[in-house]
Amino acid sequence: MNVDIYFIYNCIIMILSVSGAFLASSARHRHRFFGYIIWLISNGAIALNFWIDGNLPMTLTFIIYEIFNIRGVWSNTSNEIKIKIKKRFGC
């Protein structure tokens, strides 16, 4: 049985990426937060793969995706804090 570690690694990254996309589209703040974190990890791994392969355009694409994911985490966290403040003070 010949197991290709690189293939298994890419399958894991694909599953993480799809899971992150699913969670990031959730209506619940906590699910979105974890979805963006999973996306950060998977997109970083994908960017690293493209960097190792010497594919600069795709590396840059996934670095830009990382920036958008950080923005998504920041926006989601900010909204969650705003909601907690509104609930606490009845605004």
C-alpha positions in Angstrom: 0.0 0.0 0.0 1.6 3.2 -1.2 0.4 6.2 0.8 1.2 9.6 -0.6 1.6 11.9 2.4 1.3 15.1 0.3 -2.1 13.9 -1.1 -3.4 13.2 2.4 -2.1 16.6 3.6 -3.9 18.3 0.7 -7.1 16.4 1.5 -7.0 17.5 5.1 -6.4 21.1 4.0 -9.4 20.8 1.6 -11.7 19.5 4.3 -10.6 22.3 6.7 -11.1 24.9 4.0 -14.7 23.7 3.2 -15.5 23.4 6.9 -14.2 26.9 7.6 -16.3 28.3 4.7 -19.4 26.5 6.1 -18.9 27.8 9.6 -18.0 31.3 8.4 -21.4 31.5 6.7 -23.3 30.7 9.9 -25.7 33.1 11.5 -24.1 32.4 14.9 -21.2 34.7 15.9 -19.2 31.9 17.6 -19.5 29.6 14.6 -18.4 32.4 12.2 -15.4 33.2 14.5 -14.3 29.5 14.4 -15.0 29.4 10.7 -12.7 32.3 10.0 -10.0 30.8 12.3 -10.2 27.5 10.4 -10.0 29.4 7.1 -6.9 31.3 8.3 -5.2 28.0 9.0 -6.2 26.3 5.7 -5.5 29.3 3.5 -2.1 29.7 5.2 -1.4 26.1 4.4 -2.6 26.4 0.8 -0.4 29.6 0.4 2.6 27.7 1.7 2.0 24.9 -0.8 1.9 27.4 -3.7 5.0 29.1 -2.3 6.9 25.7 -2.2 5.7 25.0 -5.8 7.0 28.4 -6.9 3.6 29.7 -7.9 3.8 33.4 -6.9 0.4 34.6 -8.2 -1.5 32.0 -6.3 0.7 32.5 -3.2 -0.3 36.2 -3.3 -3.9 35.3 -3.9 -4.0 33.3 -0.7 -2.1 35.9 1.3 -4.8 38.4 0.2 -7.4 35.8 1.4 -5.6 35.7 4.7 -6.0 39.5 5.0 -9.8 39.2 4.3 -10.1 36.4 6.9 -8.4 38.6 9.5 -10.8 41.3 8.6 -13.7 38.9 9.0 -12.5 37.8 12.4 -12.1 41.4 13.4 -15.6 42.4 12.1 -17.2 39.3 13.7 -15.6 39.9 17.0 -16.4 43.6 17.0 -20.1 42.8 16.2 -20.3 40.2 19.0 -18.9 42.7 21.5 -21.5 45.4 20.3 -24.3 42.9 20.7 -23.2 42.0 24.3 -23.1 45.7 25.2 -26.5 46.3 23.8 -28.0 43.3 25.6 -26.4 44.3 28.9 -27.4 48.0 28.8 -30.7 47.5 26.9 -29.7 49.9 24.1 
